[in-house]
Amino acid sequence: MSIFKKKEEINQINNKELKENLGNIAVKLLIDSKDIDENNLNGLKVEFAYLLKIENHGLEALYKVLYNNNIYYFAAQGNSVERIALNEGQYAMYKEITLNQWNIKE
């Protein structure tokens, strides 16, 4: 048995259920804060920079919700999801650093 995890076990970017759950949490937070209209979600899109499940650490994700020409950024860590203040340059930088750290190719 190897002591190293395979990339596939860490990288959860293709885990549709997990992505939907995190996306739904972000949308609920945006509805609750009145940033988006729950009666008009047309054009809403969720994009993930990365989605990792790390042993002895848990979930680690960076993602954004695009809606009506606005971008809202979110981070998930362990059992917590929070809206964060980033710009697109920072988002891209954190994505690149994290994917490189875990040797994950897009």
C-alpha positions in Angstrom: 0.0 0.0 0.0 1.3 3.4 -1.0 1.6 6.2 1.5 0.9 8.7 -1.3 -2.6 9.5 -2.4 -3.4 9.4 -6.1 -4.3 12.8 -7.7 -7.8 11.5 -8.5 -8.5 10.9 -4.8 -7.5 14.4 -3.9 -8.9 16.2 -7.0 -12.7 16.3 -6.8 -13.3 18.7 -9.7 -15.4 16.0 -11.5 -17.6 15.3 -8.4 -20.9 16.7 -9.7 -22.8 16.1 -6.4 -20.2 18.0 -4.4 -20.1 20.8 -6.9 -23.9 21.1 -6.9 -24.0 21.2 -3.1 -21.3 23.9 -2.9 -23.0 25.9 -5.6 -26.3 25.7 -3.9 -24.8 26.9 -0.6 -23.3 29.9 -2.4 -26.5 30.8 -4.2 -28.4 30.6 -0.9 -25.9 32.9 0.7 -26.3 35.4 -2.2 -30.1 35.2 -2.0 -30.1 35.7 1.8 -27.8 38.8 1.3 -30.2 40.1 -1.4 -27.3 40.1 -4.0 -29.3 37.9 -6.4 -33.1 37.5 -7.0 -34.3 34.0 -6.2 -37.1 34.4 -8.7 -34.7 35.1 -11.6 -31.7 32.9 -11.7 -31.4 32.9 -15.5 -27.8 33.0 -16.6 -26.4 32.1 -13.2 -23.2 30.1 -13.5 -20.9 28.5 -11.0 -17.2 27.9 -11.9 -14.6 26.1 -9.8 -10.9 27.0 -9.7 -10.3 23.8 -7.7 -12.1 21.3 -5.5 -9.9 19.1 -3.3 -10.6 16.6 -0.6 -7.5 16.3 1.5 -6.9 13.6 4.1 -6.7 14.9 7.7 -7.8 18.3 6.4 -11.1 17.9 4.6 -12.6 19.9 1.8 -10.7 22.8 0.1 -12.4 24.7 -2.7 -12.2 28.0 -4.5 -15.1 29.0 -6.8 -17.2 31.8 -8.2 -20.8 32.6 -9.0 -21.4 34.7 -12.1 -24.7 36.5 -12.3 -25.9 39.6 -14.2 -22.3 40.7 -15.0 -21.3 40.3 -11.4 -18.8 37.9 -9.9 -19.0 36.6 -6.4 -16.2 34.5 -4.9 -16.4 31.7 -2.4 -14.0 29.5 -0.5 -14.9 26.2 1.2 -12.7 24.8 3.9 -13.6 21.8 6.0 -17.3 22.2 6.7 -17.4 26.0 6.1 -18.3 28.0 3.0 -17.7 31.7 3.0 -18.0 34.5 0.6 -14.6 36.1 0.1 -13.2 39.4 -1.3 -11.1 38.7 -4.3 -10.5 40.0 -7.8 -10.1 37.9 -10.9 -6.3 38.3 -10.9 -6.1 36.9 -7.3 -8.6 34.1 -8.2 -6.4 33.0 -11.1 -3.2 33.2 -8.9 -4.7 31.1 -6.1 -5.9 28.6 -8.7 -2.5 28.3 -10.3 -0.6 28.0 -7.0 -3.0 25.4 -5.6 -3.1 23.2 -8.7 0.7 23.4 -8.9 1.1 22.5 -5.3 -1.0 19.3 -5.8 0.5 18.7 -9.2 -2.9 18.8 -10.8 -3.3 19.5 -14.5 -6.4 21.1 -15.9 
